[in-house]
Structure formats: C-alpha cells, structure tokens
C-alpha cells in the first residue's frame, strides 16, 4: 500500500462543499467524498500548526511531550508516523512547509523533504487591501496558478507519482501545504469568486472569552465589510487548493500506483476567517471553526460514498496508517485507528475528543514575541506585531487551556478561569457561553471530572524499552 496525505494549512471543514457549505466550489474534495469515506466530525488537538502536526504524527496529545508551541518540534528520540514508515522500507517524500520536524529528525523520518519556491511569483508582492495589516487581507496576486508556493510543491509530488513504477519501493507522499493560511490573497483569477456572495459572519456572541475582545482591540478589527471580504478570499484560497487536489487525483488515476494507494485529504486546523470579528487563529481558541477539519479517505478497502458520524481526532491518523500497513508501533500513543469506519462503520457515537493549548506565565519562552527569537516580528507595522504584543501584555489571554467535546456539548477549561461551555444541539455556532448558567451546573461538573481524568491519564508516557538498573 502507498499513502498520500494532502494537508492544506488552516482549512476548516464547514468551508468545504461536501461538508455543507452553500456555494463554495470544491469539486475535487466533493469527488473524493463520493469515491471514499468522509468523517463528519474530525477535530484537531491544537489550533496552531506545529503543535497539531506534532500531535498527528506521534499519536499523542500536545501536552504529553510539551508540543504546545511553534518551536518545539518532533525530536530524534520521538517515534512518529513517518519514521515508522521509512524504517519499514517506504520511500517518504515531503514537499511543503516544515512545522513538524526538528532539523535532526528530518533525515531519520524522510527521504526527501523540500519546500519548493514559487515558479512564477508576482513581480510585486500584493499590498494590504484595507490599510490595516492586522486583518491580513491583501490585494490579489498578479500571477497565475504557478505563482503560489503550493503549486510547485504539488507538482513535485505529482512528478514522483508519475515516475513510480511497479517493483519500486512503496511510498508515502506528504504534502503539507500553505493555503488557505493567511495572509488572505490568491491569484487574481480566483480573487473575486465570492465577493458578491451573501456571507454571513458569526456574531461576537455572549460571554465569550476575554481574548476575543482583546484581539479585536489590538488589531482594530472593527470593519465588518473587510471581514466579509476576508472570508470571501479565504474561500477562494480553498477553491485554489481544491484545484491542486484535482491535479493530484488525476495524476494518481493515471499511475499504476492508483489501485494500491490510500489518499487522505485533511488539514491541521481551521481559521476564524472573519467569524466572531476575528482572523487567523489563537493558541487557546477551541471553537469548531478552529478544531473541525475535513478528513476524507479514498483507496483499497475504503467504503465509497460513506459518511461517518462518530467523532475522531486527527491524531487517529497515525495508528490508522500503521494498522493498514501492518506496522507494529513501538511507543505509547492515544490515537485510535479508524480503519473499521473506513470499511463502512459509523464510528463511536459516544467518543469524546480532546485538545489542549496555550502557555503558562512560568514558561515565558513559549509566548510569541519572547526574546530575540521573535525580533523579526516584534516591530511596529509588522503583521504579527500586535498579536505578539497582546500575548506579552496580557499573558492570561493565551493561558493553558484544555477542551473536551461530545456530540452534544463542548467544555473549554482555562487556568485563568475564563471557561466556556456550549450546548451544541441548541447553539452549533457557539455564540452563547453557558458555563455559568445554573441549568448547566451539573453538566459542567460531570465534564470537568472527566476532563481531569483524561488529563491525568495522558500526562506522560513511559517508553516501552527498559534500562538496566545494574
């Protein structure tokens, strides 16, 4: 079996056609869902790139080995999906951004790891479309499809597929792409696709956490029309990414590898994209727009046109791939294989999914804007300046946080006391925080008890190897 993991950065599930979006154009993701299995509720374990990718690759939660920051990546001593595959005899090819491996881990886990440059980038980088760099909305890119980094990386992956022939080593192709990550811009052909669409943003909501208001204040996110344009361009970026997926799927269908390849399309987390008056993401934000991502799988043994209702976690990918490849893991992990669901099952409808993030004040090196490491962003006028400044001036707005979600309720527990509870049946858009409502007191108590139990169980892992005491 071969494996392809197509992973755009920051693509939320609800903004994809086959997940119910009313007008976005994602014909290839939709086709993949028709030809494979779609998971309705796949949730990531952290709303930021690096922690979530480390989690999915190791099958462990971000807090288990301290992967809660942008800078603590998978170390050489840590087991991970790609190293298992490489050591089992697979060629492991990675084309795209690295938010996963410490430098020393790359040769241990991959055969090729390259981030290609754009082939024909715009001669002049696009400028801010609003004059407010903090909303990340840029003017259109004056270029064609090949002016985006992702195009070159997907084409490099396609070239590997085209050159593969029967008798070659089986392969793992991982495409960790950039789009639809901010800044929000796209080649001009796509930019205006949804500008005239009726985009209804989520309102600010009631009793939302303090960091919402702080972000809007620090970044001057008070222009509703600009935020609607943010979401319009964000959707255009998804349509662009979908086109690259289509080219990848076409290349695979023309390859002899097709009949023995599992194609997985997913993302590392979502994006506010203007909802709640916010943009991009936040390290301790756990709304569904940040945690719920697409997960669609096609390949041998996978039920076609199947939709799984039970919740899964992105870290379930590691044990699922290892099970299908018949590779025995050599470390303790918390992901659960969803291979039975791929064969027609509906998953565990009682499954609880979890996430954790944020930083504590006793670990200042975790915060953005800390020390000389972030000197390139800590200057007035920089696109991440106000984000980092807020974390430095209001550290409790990015405090340690855990999340647990059932199909009915979501609890978000913060060490600052700024906690949230949502009744997902009544309030699927998470607009009304009922954590302090008397009618939900018993639900809060029960969920916090279960959350504590989960945290204790997953607080660390003991290696399967033994050391001599002599």
C-alpha positions, -999 to 999 in steps of 0.1 A, spaced: 0 0 0 11 35 -8 0 66 11 -7 102 1 -15 128 27 -28 161 12 -28 186 41 -36 223 34 -29 246 63 -58 262 81 -88 246 61 -119 243 83 -145 217 74 -175 239 72 -160 259 44 -159 229 20 -187 219 -3 -192 183 7 -194 194 44 -224 216 36 -211 250 25 -238 265 3 -218 279 -25 -180 274 -23 -166 255 -53 -147 224 -42 -154 198 -69 -124 177 -62 -129 174 -25 -166 166 -33 -155 140 -58 -131 125 -32 -160 122 -8 -181 104 -34 -153 79 -41 -143 74 -5 -152 79 31 -159 113 48 -157 119 85 -183 145 97 -165 153 129 -127 152 128 -112 175 154 -76 186 158 -58 187 192 -45 222 190 -54 253 170 -19 261 159 2 245 131 33 230 149 16 215 180 -12 199 159 12 184 133 34 170 161 3 155 177 -9 138 145 25 124 137 32 110 171 -4 100 180 0 119 213 -16 150 227 3 183 226 8 184 263 22 148 266 56 158 254 55 195 255 44 201 219 23 232 227 45 258 210 55 268 174 91 259 182 92 225 200 91 201 171 95 163 168 129 153 182 151 124 170 142 103 201 104 106 194 86 79 175 65 93 146 44 80 117 69 90 90 99 74 108 79 42 112 72 41 75 107 49 65 122 22 87 96 -3 73 110 2 38 89 30 24 102 60 5 90 90 24 87 122 2 77 155 18 71 187 -3 59 218 16 64 237 48 80 223 79 60 228 111 68 192 122 104 181 125 134 194 144 162 196 119 180 165 133 148 144 128 144 151 91 169 125 77 156 99 102 120 102 91 121 113 54 140 105 22 131 138 6 120 170 24 119 201 2 98 233 2 98 244 -33 98 281 -43 70 295 -64 77 290 -101 65 324 -114 57 346 -83 42 380 -88 68 407 -97 54 429 -69 41 413 -37 4 423 -31 -2 451 -7 -28 454 21 -63 458 6 -75 478 36 -46 497 50 -48 476 82 -21 449 80 -36 432 111 -66 419 92 -42 401 68 -64 409 38 -42 416 7 -49 427 -28 -50 399 -55 -17 383 -66 -8 394 -101 2 359 -113 -12 326 -125 -16 293 -106 22 287 -106 28 319 -87 18 302 -54 43 281 -34 18 252 -32 17 247 -69 54 239 -71 52 215 -42 22 196 -55 38 194 -90 69 179 -74 47 153 -57 29 146 -90 63 141 -106 72 114 -80 39 97 -87 44 97 -124 79 83 -121 68 55 -98 65 20 -114 56 -15 -102 85 -30 -84 97 3 -68 95 7 -31 61 16 -17 59 53 -9 44 79 15 39 113 -1 31 141 24 21 175 11 20 200 40 8 230 20 4 267 29 -31 277 16 -56 287 29 -33 301 57 -33 339 59 -24 364 46 -57 362 26 -48 365 -10 -49 344 -41 -41 347 -79 -64 373 -95 -83 347 -114 -98 334 -81 -99 366 -60 -134 378 -68 -151 344 -70 -172 350 -38 -170 388 -34 -207 391 -43 -218 362 -23 -241 366 8 -215 359 35 -230 359 70 -203 361 96 -208 347 131 -216 375 156 -194 383 185 -216 362 208 -223 364 245 -199 357 274 -171 348 250 -136 347 264 -116 379 270 -91 372 242 -118 378 216 -123 414 226 -85 419 231 -77 406 196 -103 429 180 -90 459 200 -53 452 194 -58 446 157 -85 472 150 -108 445 136 -139 467 135 -146 468 98 -173 442 91 -171 447 53 -134 440 54 -140 408 74 -166 397 49 -140 401 22 -115 381 44 -139 352 43 -146 356 6 -109 354 -2 -104 326 23 -130 306 3 -112 315 -29 -80 301 -14 -98 269 -6 -110 267 -42 -75 271 -54 -63 243 -31 -91 221 -43 -78 226 -79 -44 213 -69 -60 183 -53 -78 176 -86 -45 176 -104 -30 153 -78 -60 129 -81 -58 129 -119 -21 121 -118 -27 92 -94 -55 78 -115 -31 76 -145 -5 59 -124 -1 21 -118 1 31 -81 -36 40 -81 -50 6 -72 -27 3 -41 -28 39 -28 -46 54 2 -53 91 -5 -60 112 26 -72 148 25 -73 167 58 -59 199 75 -40 208 106 -66 232 119 -91 259 108 -94 296 107 -117 323 122 -118 339 87 -138 369 100 -162 350 122 -166 364 157 -149 395 143 -115 376 143 -89 364 118 -65 335 116 -64 315 149 -54 318 186 -33 293 207 -61 287 233 -91 292 209 -111 260 205 -143 269 186 -153 244 159 -141 268 132 -106 261 145 -108 225 155 -131 208 130 -113 199 98 -120 178 67 -110 142 67 -117 123 36 -101 90 26 -101 70 -6 -84 38 -15 -84 0 -14 -108 -14 12 -124 20 18 -162 23 16 -173 46 -13 -198 74 -6 -197 67 31 -201 94 58 -190 86 94 -209 105 121 -189 94 152 -162 119 163 -125 112 155 -93 130 163 -66 140 138 -40 120 159 -60 89 149 -43 91 116 -10 76 128 -25 43 142 -48 40 112 -20 42 87 2 18 108 -26 -7 110 -33 -7 73 5 -11 67 7 -38 93 34 -20 112 36 -26 149 41 7 169 69 8 194 56 36 216 26 45 237 1 68 220 -35 79 224 -49 79 188 -74 52 179 -74 35 145 -105 44 124 -99 16 99 -132 -1 108 -151 31 100 -134 33 66 -148 -1 59 -184 10 65 -187 15 102 -202 46 118 -175 52 144 -181 55 182 -211 79 186 -201 83 223 -165 92 215 -152 122 233 -124 143 216 -99 165 233 -75 193 227 -51 215 247 -30 246 241 -19 279 255 10 288 277 15 295 314 33 325 329 61 304 343 71 295 307 77 329 290 98 313 262 66 298 248 49 331 241 51 348 207 72 380 210 96 365 235 133 375 234 155 378 204 139 347 187 109 369 175 129 400 167 117 398 131 80 402 142 83 425 172 84 458 154 56 482 149 39 477 115 48 440 113 18 417 106 23 398 138 34 427 160 0 433 177 -6 395 181 27 391 199 22 424 219 -11 411 232 5 379 244 32 398 262 9 424 278 -20 401 285 -5 366 291 -37 353 306 -54 358 273 -33 329 260 -33 307 291 -31 270 295 -64 255 282 -80 221 276 -110 212 255 -134 182 255 -162 178 230 -190 153 228 -217 154 200 -238 174 224 -216 197 245 -182 213 244 -163 223 275 -132 247 273 -114 249 306 -88 277 311 -65 282 341 -74 319 340 -110 309 350 -123 322 316 -140 290 308 -167 281 282 -195 256 278 -216 253 246 -248 233 241 -240 222 206 -275 209 198 -291 243 206 -261 265 197 -240 249 170 -222 282 161 -210 285 197 -224 320 203 -238 316 238 -214 306 265 -235 289 292 -206 278 315 -220 299 344 -257 292 337 -273 274 367 -292 249 344 -259 236 331 -241 233 365 -244 195 367 -231 191 331 -201 213 338 -193 193 370 -195 159 351 -174 171 322 -147 187 344 -144 155 363 -140 135 330 -115 161 318 -94 158 349 -94 120 344 -83 124 308 -55 148 317 -41 125 344 -41 95 320 -24 114 292 0 135 313 30 115 301 41 82 285 66 56 297 89 42 270 84 5 261 121 -1 264 138 -10 297 170 3 312 193 -19 333 194 -10 370 229 -25 374 
